[in-house]
Amino acid sequence: MLEKVNWIEVGIISKPHGIRGELRLIPQRISAERLLACRHWAMDEDKVMRAFTPEKLRLHQNKLIMKMVGVDDRNTAELQRDKILYVAETDLPEPDDDALDLVDIEGFSVLTESGQIVGKVVDLIDLPTQSCLVLDAEGRELLIPWVDEFVHEVDLDEGRIVITPIDGLLDSDEN
């Protein structure tokens, strides 16, 4: 009997890379470096998950270049454009303490040092100067810089992040 696999969405195929059937993957929710270790992948094809093992994976300009078995030319690679890719949850390497991805912290509660609930993590975005947590704070979107000055603790076991917000960040703009 086959074990049920829990698939995690990790990116989208943007376009072919070169003429030999390689595909360019734009990682979402997890870094390209971490995806390099994954061997069990799947693609959603008309609501059916098709599992596969990549023939080859490599990094190129913060993108992941993937070679799939049976995709051997640019025309066949073009047919894969915009397809969403998944990895098996059990195949995902443990996070590095210094490099957490959205898949590691999505849905975490964010609290101040005094215990006030600020919101839940809904995204992690990379801006030119630093990464920022995107929080849903009772319907408001808040951005918290992902730097040591503001983020003091990430508790993966408890699913929470402790921050020190800057003055005015938590003030309601409905005064």
N, C-alpha and C positions, 0 to 999 in steps of 0.2 A: 504494500500500500504506500502511495506517495505521500510525503509529508507536505502539509499546506505551507506555502511560502508567503511571508509577509513582505511585500514589495514596497520600497520607499522611492518616491519620485526624486530624481537627482539632476535632471537636466533635459535639454532639448537639442535635437540635431539642427544646426543652423544651415549648413550647406556642405557640399563636397569639398574635399581638400585634395587638390591635385587631380591626376587622371587615372589613378590606379584603384579607385573605389574607396579611398579613405574618407571618413566623415568627421566634420568638426562639431564637437559637442560643447555647448555653453552650459557649464555647471550652474545649478541653482540649489540653494539650501545646503550645499556641501562643497568643499574645496576640490579642485581638480587633483591636487596632490594626494588627497585621501582616497579619491576614486581610483587612482592607479592600482591600488591593492585589491580592488574588487574583481572577482572572477565570474560571479553569477549575476547576469544582467537579464532584463526583459524589456520588451517594447509592446505597447498597446496597439494591437492591430484589429480594428473594428470590434472593440470591447472584449477581445481575447488577448490574454497576456502570452506572448511568445518568448520563452526563455532562450538564452543563447550565451555562449562564452566567446568574448572577443578574441579574434586571432591575434590582435596587437593593440596596445594602448601606449600613448606617449604624450608628453606635454609639448605645447607649441604656443607661445605668447599668451599664457594664462588660460588657454583653451585645451581641451583634451581631444586628441586625434585618435580615432578608433577605426580599426579595420575589422569588418565583420566577414565571416565565412560566407561565400556566395555573392558578395558585393565586390566585383572585380574591375569595374570601370566607372567612369564619371556619370554615365547615363543611369546606371543602376543605383549609384549613390544618390543621385538627384531625386529619385523616387522616395528616399528616406527622409527628405527635408521636412522639418517641423514636427517630426515624431517625438514623443516624450519617452524618455528612458528611465528605467528603474533599476535598483540593485536590491538583492536580497538583504533584509535587515541583519541576518546572521553573518553576512559577508562583510558588513561595514566595519572597518577597523575602529578600535577604541579611540576616542578623541585625545588629542595632545592637550595637556593643561594650558598651554600657551596659545592654542589655535582651535578654539571651538567654532563649530559651524551652526547655522540656523537649525539644522536637523537635531542638534544636541540640546538646544535651549528653547525651541518653539513651544509656546504655551506656558513657560515658566512664569511664576509670580514674581513681580518686582516690588521690593519693599525698601523703605528708607531705613537708615540705621536705628531709628526709634521704633520701627515696626509698622509704620503707616503703609498700607497697600497703595501702590502707585498704579499698577495695571498689569497686563499680561503681554509677553513678548509675542509679536505677530510677524516680525521680519528683522533681518539684520542686513543693513545696506552698507556698501562701501562708497564713501565720499572721497573727494580728492585729498583731504587732510587726515581723515581717520574713518573707521567704521562706526556706525551708530546703531543702537537698538531702536527698533520701532515698536512702541507700546500702544495697546488699546487701553486707554484710561477712561472707562465709563463713556465710551463713544468718541472721546477726543483722541487724536493721534499725537503722541509725544515722541521726540527724538532724544535719546540719551547717548552722548559720546561714549564709545567703548574704549575708555582710557582709565588707567589706574586711579586718576584723580576723582572719578565719579563712580566707577564700578569697583566695589571693595571685596565682594565675595560672590562666588558662583558655587552653589551647592547642587551638584548633579543628582545626588541621592534624594534630596528633599524637593527638587524642582523649583528652586528660588534663587533670585539674584538680589543682593543687597547693594544699594547705591547711596551716594550723597548727592542730592540734586542741587543744582545751582540756584541762587536766589531768583524767585519769580517763576521758576519752571512749573511748579505745581499750583500756582495761583490760577484761579478760574478767571477767564476773560469775559465772564458774564456779569461784571460789576456795574 
